[in-house]
Amino acid sequence: MAERSTAAVDVAGNSGDEPLTAKADQSTADGVAQTRERDTADDSAAETKGPSSPPGATTPPELHSGHKLARRYRLEECVTRLDGFSSWRAVDEKLRRAVGVHVLPADHPRGRSVLAAARSAALLGDPRFVQVLDAVEENDLVYVVHEWLPDATELTTLLASGPLEAHDAYQLVSQVAQAMAAAHREGLAHLRLTPGAVLRTSSGQYRIRGLAVNAALRGITSETPQRTDTEAIGALLYAALTQRWPYENDAHGLSGLPKGVGLIAPDQVRAGVHRGLSELSMRALANDGATASRQEPACTTPDDLVKAVGEMPRIRPPEPAFTAPPEYQRTTYQQGTYGRGPQPPGSTQVIQAPPPPLQSRTGKALKWAVSALLIAALGLGSWQLADALMDQDNKSGDSGTSQTSDDGDKNKPKPGKPISIENTQASGLGGEFKQSTESGATLWRTATYNEGPPLAPYKPGAGLVYDLGSENKLTDATIKLLYGGDHTSISLYAADSMSPVGPVSSMKKIGAGKTTGSSLKIKVNSKATSRYVLLWVTAVPSVPAEKYRGAGYRQGITGAQFKGVKG
């Protein structure tokens, strides 16, 4: 049976490429102590007591609600105060939006490593991670500003009401593993991947917060960062399937496993667990080459886990439950008792039979008139139909081209049918799409640019990736736009995954279009077949100022529909 790794976690990746950390601050390239962060005030009491403050740590300055950093970030609520640092919910008064802020003294022993980790995470720019917006040392303080997602829910909160459905657990491990694989390819590790660090947005997309920064705030290191993050993903999947933490100690609001039983598979902890996901979690919870699954090798890196998820049969979402309408109830007035008082006991209600319809002299005359009209209508219709058929036969005989071979019908292209979209996310290539919900509708909006319509040379473009569930022979696509005006240019490319690696020019272009309206229909190349489609915007219209947004060049995607033939 596998045991929990007690090895510390190192920030440096094993990909062989120069890590982004080195680009931001060379001090982190040598394995500077990274720190585990308490993401919320709901972490377990054991973690709260955690390691003591490092030698030389100074007392954090007295901060309070209403305090303003850099004359811009107004602190609102303290969510964590631990190990010489504090974390706050704040307001960016310049952009009028909520943000999160980590604050610690400038002479704190981990101040430099926190700054370096924040700057390296900001260079990644992957939308699957909560983005670092600012990292500054000022007035004897070091503070890191990051996104605040008010519509997102922590995995800790989701698991409080019970384990996840198989489809939700599948999406969790798939999205988190792909995101961490991309981070490790750039030399970045998380090292603090707990249920509190994973958020699910209202659209069902999972996002990870605290990449590198959470570890830098707490200072635990290891020689095997990829294995540590992979084991953490396995623990998240285990908790999602069983609502239990896969070790003996209780943590993150979840009960641990019984003492002395070791690590047992999720389908042995709870009935009805998906067997494939159960085996996948055990393959990820591996240490020193050991694994609880005897049939498959251990997954020791996020890339191994992504490959294992891809080899699994796709898990479909559950069918929506249908509630049958209540049985029809006859009312009293239909039974002839409306307006009457209750019948005395023992009495029998007499219901008079209605008279036969149309038995009077007027009724008989009416029946004969209706019958005559029907006969006349049938005769007229038959005559017109016969006349039309005779004309068609005459035209066919004159032209001699009325016959069509079966081969001609077979050569006609089949009309495309709507294809359901399984998932949508920003591509991370070029400019960035941001997801937002306005008036109950979900849309993806680009950044605002000072010049346009072409985004170049500032950005080569901005992209969204759509998952169509399986390989499809596409025929056309209809894109709904938020703004009209001169002009919007969109191209479609066949991608190899939900996280395609650029440049875009290396992908197969399957269609393109340009419009000045709020809708664009693109005819797809006749031989285009793909499961993943990259929507690439290269030009956007000029838009006047709106609430919280100034005038400039931007566009929003309010919906997309793809048509084609399966396979």
C-alpha positions as CSV (number, residue, x, y, z in Angstrom):
1,M,0.0,0.0,0.0
2,A,1.1,3.5,-0.7
3,E,2.1,5.8,2.0
4,R,2.0,9.6,2.1
5,S,5.1,11.3,1.0
6,T,6.9,13.2,3.7
7,A,9.5,14.7,1.4
8,A,9.6,18.5,1.2
9,V,8.8,20.2,-2.1
10,D,11.1,22.1,-4.4
11,V,10.0,25.0,-6.7
12,A,12.3,24.1,-9.6
13,G,10.7,21.8,-12.3
14,N,12.3,18.8,-14.0
15,S,11.4,19.8,-17.6
16,G,14.9,20.8,-18.5
17,D,13.8,24.3,-19.7
18,E,14.9,27.4,-18.0
19,P,12.1,28.0,-15.4
20,L,10.1,31.2,-15.5
21,T,11.2,31.7,-11.9
22,A,14.7,32.4,-13.1
23,K,13.5,35.0,-15.5
24,A,11.7,36.8,-12.8
25,D,14.3,36.6,-10.0
26,Q,17.4,34.5,-10.2
27,S,17.3,33.7,-6.4
28,T,14.5,31.2,-6.9
29,A,16.3,29.2,-9.5
30,D,18.5,27.7,-6.8
31,G,15.7,26.1,-4.8
32,V,14.8,29.0,-2.5
33,A,12.5,27.9,0.3
34,Q,8.9,27.9,-0.8
35,T,6.1,28.3,1.7
36,R,2.7,26.6,2.0
37,E,0.0,29.1,2.4
38,R,-3.2,28.8,4.3
39,D,-5.7,29.7,1.5
40,T,-8.7,30.4,3.8
41,A,-9.6,30.6,7.4
42,D,-11.4,27.2,7.1
43,D,-8.2,25.1,7.0
44,S,-7.8,22.5,9.7
45,A,-6.6,23.4,13.2
46,A,-3.6,21.2,12.8
47,E,-2.5,23.3,9.8
48,T,-3.2,26.5,11.7
49,K,-0.8,25.6,14.3
50,G,1.7,24.5,11.6
51,P,5.4,25.3,11.7
52,S,6.5,28.3,13.8
53,S,7.6,31.5,12.3
54,P,11.2,31.3,11.0
55,P,14.1,32.9,12.9
56,G,14.4,36.6,12.3
57,A,10.7,37.1,11.4
58,T,9.4,40.5,12.3
59,T,6.0,41.4,13.7
60,P,3.7,42.4,10.8
61,P,2.6,46.0,10.8
62,E,-0.8,46.8,12.3
63,L,-3.1,46.7,9.3
64,H,-6.8,47.3,9.5
65,S,-9.9,47.5,7.3
66,G,-9.8,50.7,5.3
67,H,-5.9,50.8,5.1
68,K,-4.8,51.7,1.6
69,L,-1.7,50.3,-0.2
70,A,-0.1,52.2,-3.0
71,R,-3.0,54.7,-2.7
72,R,-5.0,52.2,-4.7
73,Y,-5.7,48.9,-2.9
74,R,-8.1,49.4,0.1
75,L,-8.1,46.5,2.6
76,E,-11.6,45.2,3.4
77,E,-11.4,41.9,5.3
78,C,-8.6,39.8,6.8
79,V,-9.0,36.2,5.8
80,T,-5.7,34.8,7.1
81,R,-3.1,36.0,9.7
82,L,-0.3,33.4,10.1
83,D,3.5,33.0,10.2
84,G,4.2,36.8,10.0
85,F,2.0,37.4,7.0
86,S,-1.7,38.3,6.4
87,S,-4.1,37.8,3.5
88,W,-6.9,40.2,2.8
89,R,-9.9,40.7,0.5
90,A,-9.4,44.2,-0.9
91,V,-10.8,46.7,-3.5
92,D,-8.7,48.1,-6.4
93,E,-10.1,51.6,-6.4
94,K,-8.5,52.4,-9.7
95,L,-10.2,49.6,-11.7
96,R,-13.2,49.3,-9.3
97,R,-12.9,45.5,-8.7
98,A,-12.3,43.1,-5.8
99,V,-8.8,41.7,-5.4
100,G,-6.9,39.5,-3.0
101,V,-3.7,40.8,-1.2
102,H,-0.9,39.0,0.7
103,V,1.0,41.4,2.9
104,L,4.2,40.8,4.9
105,P,7.1,42.9,6.2
106,A,9.9,43.8,3.8
107,D,12.5,42.4,6.2
108,H,10.6,39.1,6.6
109,P,13.0,36.1,5.9
110,R,10.7,34.9,3.1
111,G,10.0,38.4,1.6
112,R,12.4,38.0,-1.3
113,S,11.2,34.5,-2.2
114,V,7.6,35.6,-2.1
115,L,8.3,38.4,-4.5
116,A,10.2,36.1,-6.9
117,A,7.5,33.5,-6.8
118,A,4.8,36.0,-7.5
119,R,6.6,37.5,-10.5
120,S,7.4,34.1,-12.0
121,A,3.7,33.0,-11.6
122,A,2.6,36.3,-13.3
123,L,4.8,35.5,-16.3
124,L,2.9,32.2,-16.9
125,G,-0.3,34.0,-17.9
126,D,-2.4,30.8,-18.0
127,P,-6.1,31.5,-17.5
128,R,-6.5,28.2,-15.6
129,F,-4.7,29.8,-12.7
130,V,-5.8,32.7,-10.6
131,Q,-3.6,35.5,-12.0
132,V,-1.1,37.6,-10.1
133,L,-1.8,41.2,-10.8
134,D,0.9,43.0,-8.9
135,A,4.0,42.3,-6.7
136,V,5.6,45.3,-5.0
137,E,8.0,46.1,-2.2
138,E,7.1,49.5,-0.8
139,N,7.1,51.4,2.5
140,D,8.7,48.5,4.5
141,L,6.0,46.1,3.1
142,V,5.9,43.4,0.5
143,Y,2.5,42.8,-1.0
144,V,1.2,40.5,-3.7
145,V,-2.1,41.3,-5.5
146,H,-4.1,38.6,-7.2
147,E,-7.5,38.0,-8.8
148,W,-10.6,37.6,-6.6
149,L,-13.4,35.5,-8.1
150,P,-16.7,36.2,-6.3
151,D,-18.7,33.7,-8.4
152,A,-16.3,30.8,-7.7
153,T,-16.7,28.1,-5.0
154,E,-13.8,26.4,-3.2
155,L,-13.6,22.6,-3.5
156,T,-13.7,22.5,0.3
157,T,-17.2,24.0,0.2
158,L,-18.4,21.7,-2.6
159,L,-17.3,18.6,-0.6
160,A,-19.0,19.8,2.6
161,S,-22.4,18.7,1.1
162,G,-21.1,15.4,-0.2
163,P,-18.9,13.7,-2.8
164,L,-18.9,14.9,-6.4
165,E,-20.7,13.1,-9.2
166,A,-18.5,10.9,-11.4
167,H,-18.6,13.5,-14.3
168,D,-17.7,16.4,-12.0
169,A,-14.8,14.4,-10.5
170,Y,-13.6,13.5,-14.0
171,Q,-13.6,17.2,-15.0
172,L,-11.8,18.1,-11.8
173,V,-8.8,15.7,-12.3
174,S,-8.7,16.4,-16.0
175,Q,-8.6,20.2,-15.8
176,V,-6.3,20.4,-12.8
177,A,-3.8,17.8,-14.2
178,Q,-3.6,19.6,-17.5
179,A,-3.1,23.0,-15.8
180,M,-0.3,21.6,-13.6
181,A,1.4,19.9,-16.5
182,A,1.6,23.2,-18.3
183,A,3.0,24.9,-15.2
184,H,5.7,22.3,-14.7
185,R,6.7,22.6,-18.3
186,E,7.6,26.2,-17.5
187,G,9.5,25.2,-14.3
188,L,6.8,26.2,-11.8
189,A,5.4,24.0,-9.0
190,H,2.4,24.6,-6.7
191,L,3.4,22.6,-3.7
192,R,0.3,23.6,-1.8
193,L,-2.5,22.0,-3.9
194,T,-5.2,21.5,-1.3
195,P,-9.1,21.7,-1.6
196,G,-8.9,25.3,-0.6
197,A,-6.6,26.1,-3.6
198,V,-9.0,24.8,-6.2
199,L,-12.0,26.9,-7.3
200,R,-15.0,26.0,-9.5
201,T,-16.6,28.9,-11.4
202,S,-20.2,29.2,-12.3
203,S,-19.5,27.8,-15.8
204,G,-18.0,24.6,-14.4
205,Q,-14.3,25.5,-15.1
206,Y,-11.8,24.7,-12.4
207,R,-9.1,27.3,-11.5
208,I,-6.1,27.0,-9.3
209,R,-4.9,29.8,-7.0
210,G,-1.6,30.3,-5.3
211,L,0.8,28.8,-7.9
212,A,4.3,29.1,-6.4
213,V,3.2,31.9,-4.1
214,N,1.3,29.8,-1.5
215,A,4.5,27.7,-1.1
216,A,6.7,30.7,-0.9
217,L,4.6,32.0,2.0
218,R,5.2,28.9,4.1
219,G,8.6,27.5,3.2
220,I,8.5,23.7,2.7
221,T,10.8,22.2,0.1
222,S,11.3,18.8,-1.7
223,E,13.5,17.3,-4.3
224,T,10.5,15.9,-6.3
225,P,8.1,18.7,-7.0
226,Q,6.3,17.0,-9.9
227,R,5.6,13.9,-7.8
228,T,4.4,16.0,-4.9
229,D,1.9,17.9,-7.1
230,T,0.8,14.7,-8.7
231,E,0.2,13.1,-5.3
232,A,-1.8,16.2,-4.3
233,I,-4.0,15.9,-7.4
234,G,-4.6,12.2,-6.5
235,A,-5.6,13.3,-3.0
236,L,-8.1,15.9,-4.5
237,L,-9.6,13.2,-6.7
238,Y,-9.8,10.8,-3.7
239,A,-11.6,13.4,-1.6
240,A,-14.0,14.2,-4.5
241,L,-15.0,10.5,-4.8
242,T,-15.3,9.6,-1.1
243,Q,-15.6,12.9,0.9
244,R,-12.7,11.5,2.9
245,W,-9.0,12.7,3.2
246,P,-6.8,9.8,2.0
247,Y,-4.6,9.7,5.1
248,E,-5.2,9.0,8.8
249,N,-5.3,12.6,9.9
250,D,-8.4,14.8,9.4
251,A,-7.7,17.8,7.2
252,H,-9.4,20.5,5.2
253,G,-12.7,19.9,6.8
254,L,-12.7,16.2,5.8
255,S,-12.4,13.1,8.0
256,G,-9.3,10.9,7.5
257,L,-9.2,7.2,7.0
258,P,-9.5,4.8,10.0
259,K,-6.4,4.2,12.0
260,G,-4.2,1.3,10.9
261,V,-6.0,0.3,7.7
262,G,-3.6,2.2,5.4
263,L,-4.4,3.6,2.0
264,I,-7.4,1.7,0.6
265,A,-9.1,2.4,-2.8
266,P,-12.0,4.8,-3.0
267,D,-14.4,2.1,-4.2
268,Q,-13.7,0.3,-0.9
269,V,-14.5,3.3,1.1
270,R,-17.8,4.2,-0.5
271,A,-20.2,2.2,-2.6
272,G,-21.0,3.3,-6.1
273,V,-17.6,5.0,-6.8
274,H,-16.6,5.0,-10.5
275,R,-14.0,2.2,-10.8
276,G,-11.8,3.9,-13.4
277,L,-11.6,7.1,-11.3
278,S,-10.9,5.0,-8.2
279,E,-7.9,3.3,-9.9
280,L,-6.7,6.7,-11.3
281,S,-6.5,8.2,-7.8
282,M,-4.5,5.3,-6.5
283,R,-2.1,5.5,-9.4
284,A,-1.5,9.2,-8.5
285,L,-1.1,8.5,-4.7
286,A,2.3,6.8,-5.2
287,N,5.6,7.2,-3.5
288,D,9.1,5.9,-4.3
289,G,7.7,3.8,-7.2
290,A,5.0,2.0,-5.1
291,T,1.4,2.1,-6.2
292,A,-1.8,0.7,-4.8
293,S,-2.9,-0.4,-8.3
294,R,-1.2,-3.6,-9.4
295,Q,-2.5,-3.5,-13.0
296,E,-1.3,-0.1,-14.1
297,P,2.0,1.8,-13.4
298,A,2.2,4.7,-11.0
299,C,1.6,8.3,-12.2
300,T,4.6,10.3,-10.9
301,T,4.2,13.5,-12.9
302,P,1.2,15.7,-14.0
303,D,2.0,14.7,-17.6
304,D,1.6,11.0,-16.7
305,L,-1.7,11.8,-15.1
306,V,-2.9,13.7,-18.2
307,K,-2.0,10.7,-20.3
308,A,-3.8,8.3,-18.0
309,V,-7.0,10.5,-18.0
310,G,-6.9,10.6,-21.8
311,E,-6.8,6.8,-22.0
312,M,-10.0,6.5,-19.9
313,P,-13.4,6.3,-21.6
314,R,-15.1,9.7,-21.4
315,I,-17.6,10.1,-18.6
316,R,-20.8,11.8,-19.8
317,P,-22.8,14.1,-17.5
318,P,-25.9,12.6,-15.9
319,E,-29.2,12.9,-17.7
320,P,-31.5,15.6,-16.3
321,A,-34.2,14.2,-14.1
322,F,-37.7,14.4,-15.6
323,T,-40.6,15.0,-13.3
324,A,-43.9,13.6,-14.5
325,P,-46.8,16.0,-14.4
326,P,-49.5,15.3,-11.8
327,E,-52.5,13.2,-12.9
328,Y,-55.5,15.1,-14.3
329,Q,-58.1,15.8,-11.6
330,R,-61.7,16.3,-12.6
331,T,-63.4,19.2,-10.9
332,T,-66.8,19.2,-9.3
333,Y,-68.5,21.4,-11.9
334,Q,-67.5,18.9,-14.7
335,Q,-69.4,16.2,-12.7
336,G,-72.6,18.3,-12.6
337,T,-72.4,19.4,-8.9
338,Y,-71.0,22.9,-9.3
339,G,-73.0,25.4,-7.2
340,R,-75.0,22.7,-5.4
341,G,-74.9,22.0,-1.7
342,P,-73.8,18.6,-0.2
343,Q,-76.2,15.7,-0.8
344,P,-78.0,14.3,2.3
345,P,-76.7,10.9,3.5
346,G,-78.3,8.0,1.7
347,S,-79.7,10.0,-1.2
348,T,-78.8,9.2,-4.8
349,Q,-77.8,11.9,-7.2
350,V,-79.7,11.8,-10.5
351,I,-77.8,13.1,-13.5
352,Q,-79.9,13.9,-16.4
353,A,-78.6,12.7,-19.8
354,P,-78.1,15.5,-22.3
355,P,-80.3,15.5,-25.4
356,P,-78.9,14.0,-28.6
357,P,-77.1,16.7,-30.6
358,L,-78.7,18.3,-33.7
359,Q,-81.9,16.3,-33.6
360,S,-84.2,19.3,-34.4
361,R,-85.2,20.4,-37.9
362,T,-82.6,23.2,-37.9
363,G,-79.9,20.8,-36.8
364,K,-80.7,18.4,-39.7
365,A,-80.5,21.2,-42.2
366,L,-77.2,22.3,-40.8
367,K,-75.7,18.8,-41.1
368,W,-76.8,18.5,-44.7
369,A,-75.2,21.9,-45.5
370,V,-71.9,21.0,-43.9
371,S,-71.8,17.6,-45.8
372,A,-72.4,19.4,-49.1
373,L,-69.6,21.8,-48.5
374,L,-67.2,19.0,-47.6
375,I,-68.0,17.1,-50.8
376,A,-67.5,20.2,-52.9
377,A,-64.2,21.0,-51.3
378,L,-62.9,17.4,-51.8
379,G,-63.9,17.5,-55.5
380,L,-62.2,20.8,-56.1
381,G,-59.1,19.7,-54.4
382,S,-58.9,16.4,-56.4
383,W,-59.4,18.3,-59.7
384,Q,-56.5,20.8,-58.8
385,L,-54.2,17.9,-57.8
386,A,-54.9,16.0,-61.0
387,D,-54.3,19.1,-63.1
388,A,-51.0,19.8,-61.4
389,L,-49.7,16.2,-61.9
390,M,-50.6,16.3,-65.6
391,D,-48.7,19.6,-66.0
392,Q,-45.7,18.1,-64.3
393,D,-45.7,15.0,-66.6
394,N,-45.9,17.2,-69.6
395,K,-42.9,19.3,-68.5
396,S,-40.9,16.2,-67.7
397,G,-41.6,14.7,-71.1
398,D,-40.5,17.9,-72.9
399,S,-37.3,18.5,-71.1
400,G,-36.1,14.9,-70.9
401,T,-34.2,15.7,-67.7
402,S,-36.6,14.6,-65.0
403,Q,-34.8,11.4,-64.1
404,T,-32.0,11.6,-61.5
405,S,-29.7,8.7,-60.8
406,D,-29.2,7.4,-57.3
407,D,-25.5,8.3,-57.6
408,G,-26.3,11.9,-58.0
409,D,-28.3,11.9,-54.7
410,K,-25.4,10.2,-52.9
411,N,-22.9,12.8,-54.1
412,K,-24.9,15.7,-52.5
413,P,-23.3,16.8,-49.2
414,K,-25.2,15.8,-46.0
415,P,-26.6,18.8,-44.2
416,G,-24.8,19.6,-40.9
417,K,-26.5,19.1,-37.6
418,P,-25.9,21.1,-34.4
419,I,-23.1,19.7,-32.3
420,S,-23.2,20.2,-28.6
421,I,-20.3,22.0,-26.9
422,E,-18.9,20.0,-24.0
423,N,-16.5,22.7,-22.6
424,T,-15.1,26.2,-23.3
425,Q,-12.0,27.9,-22.0
426,A,-9.6,30.6,-22.9
427,S,-6.6,29.4,-24.9
428,G,-3.8,31.3,-23.2
429,L,-2.3,32.2,-26.6
430,G,-1.9,35.9,-27.4
431,G,-4.4,38.2,-25.8
432,E,-6.6,36.9,-23.0
433,F,-10.4,36.3,-22.9
434,K,-12.1,36.9,-19.6
435,Q,-15.3,35.1,-18.7
436,S,-18.1,37.2,-17.1
437,T,-21.8,36.9,-16.4
438,E,-24.0,39.9,-17.2
439,S,-27.8,39.9,-17.0
440,G,-27.8,36.1,-16.4
441,A,-25.9,35.4,-19.6
442,T,-22.3,34.0,-19.8
443,L,-19.9,35.7,-22.2
444,W,-16.2,35.9,-23.0
445,R,-14.7,39.4,-23.3
446,T,-11.3,40.5,-24.7
447,A,-9.2,43.1,-23.1
448,T,-9.6,46.8,-24.2
449,Y,-7.0,48.1,-26.6
450,N,-6.2,51.8,-27.4
451,E,-5.8,51.1,-31.2
452,G,-7.5,48.9,-33.7
453,P,-9.4,47.2,-35.2
454,P,-6.4,44.8,-35.8
455,L,-4.9,43.6,-32.5
456,A,-1.4,43.4,-34.0
457,P,1.2,44.5,-33.2
458,Y,0.1,44.6,-29.5
459,K,-1.3,41.0,-29.5
460,P,-1.4,38.5,-32.4
461,G,-4.9,37.7,-31.4
462,A,-7.2,36.3,-28.6
463,G,-8.5,32.8,-28.6
464,L,-11.2,30.5,-27.1
465,V,-11.0,26.7,-27.3
466,Y,-14.2,24.6,-27.7
467,D,-14.5,20.9,-26.9
468,L,-17.1,19.2,-29.2
469,G,-16.9,15.9,-27.4
470,S,-15.7,13.8,-30.3
471,E,-14.2,14.0,-33.8
472,N,-16.7,15.7,-36.1
473,K,-16.7,16.6,-39.8
474,L,-17.6,20.3,-39.5
475,T,-19.7,22.2,-42.1
476,D,-20.2,25.7,-40.6
477,A,-20.1,27.8,-37.5
478,T,-22.2,30.7,-36.2
479,I,-20.6,33.1,-33.8
480,K,-22.7,35.5,-31.7
481,L,-20.9,38.8,-30.9
482,L,-21.5,41.4,-28.2
483,Y,-20.6,44.4,-30.3
484,G,-21.1,45.4,-33.9
485,G,-19.1,48.1,-35.7
486,D,-16.1,48.1,-38.0
487,H,-15.0,45.4,-37.8
488,T,-14.5,41.9,-36.3
489,S,-12.2,39.3,-37.9
490,I,-12.3,35.6,-36.7
491,S,-10.5,32.5,-37.9
492,L,-11.1,28.9,-36.9
493,Y,-8.3,26.4,-36.4
494,A,-8.3,22.6,-35.6
495,A,-6.6,22.2,-32.2
496,D,-5.1,19.1,-30.7
497,S,-6.4,19.7,-27.1
498,M,-8.1,22.2,-24.8
499,S,-4.7,23.7,-24.2
500,P,-3.0,24.0,-27.6
501,V,0.6,25.1,-27.8
502,G,1.3,27.8,-30.3
503,P,2.1,29.4,-32.5
504,V,-1.4,29.6,-34.1
505,S,0.2,29.6,-37.6
506,S,1.3,26.0,-37.0
507,M,-2.3,24.8,-36.7
508,K,-4.6,23.8,-39.6
509,K,-6.9,26.7,-40.5
510,I,-10.4,25.5,-41.3
511,G,-12.4,28.7,-41.9
512,A,-12.4,32.5,-41.5
513,G,-14.8,35.4,-41.7
514,K,-15.2,39.1,-41.1
515,T,-18.3,41.1,-40.1
516,T,-19.5,44.5,-38.9
517,G,-22.6,43.1,-37.2
518,S,-23.3,41.1,-34.1
519,S,-23.3,37.7,-35.8
520,L,-20.8,36.0,-38.0
521,K,-21.4,32.7,-40.0
522,I,-18.3,30.9,-41.1
523,K,-18.3,28.2,-43.8
524,V,-15.8,25.5,-42.8
525,N,-13.6,23.7,-45.2
526,S,-15.3,20.6,-46.5
527,K,-12.6,18.2,-45.3
528,A,-12.2,19.7,-41.8
529,T,-12.4,17.1,-39.0
530,S,-11.6,17.9,-35.4
531,R,-12.8,17.5,-31.8
532,Y,-11.2,20.8,-30.5
533,V,-11.7,24.1,-32.3
534,L,-9.7,27.3,-31.6
535,L,-11.7,30.5,-32.3
536,W,-9.0,33.1,-33.0
537,V,-10.0,36.8,-33.0
538,T,-7.5,39.2,-34.8
539,A,-9.6,42.4,-35.2
540,V,-12.2,44.0,-32.9
541,P,-14.4,47.1,-33.3
542,S,-14.3,50.4,-31.5
543,V,-16.7,50.5,-28.5
544,P,-17.8,53.5,-26.4
545,A,-17.3,53.7,-22.6
546,E,-19.4,51.4,-20.5
547,K,-19.9,50.8,-16.8
548,Y,-16.4,50.0,-15.3
549,R,-14.9,50.0,-18.8
550,G,-13.5,52.9,-20.8
551,A,-13.8,53.5,-24.6
552,G,-11.5,51.4,-26.8
553,Y,-11.3,48.4,-29.1
554,R,-12.7,45.2,-27.7
555,Q,-15.2,42.4,-28.5
556,G,-17.2,39.8,-26.6
557,I,-18.3,36.3,-27.6
558,T,-21.9,35.6,-26.3
559,G,-22.3,32.2,-28.0
560,A,-21.1,29.8,-30.6
561,Q,-22.9,27.0,-32.6
562,F,-21.1,24.4,-34.7
563,K,-22.7,22.2,-37.3
564,G,-21.4,19.0,-38.8
565,V,-21.6,15.3,-39.1
566,K,-20.3,12.9,-36.4
567,G,-17.1,11.1,-37.3
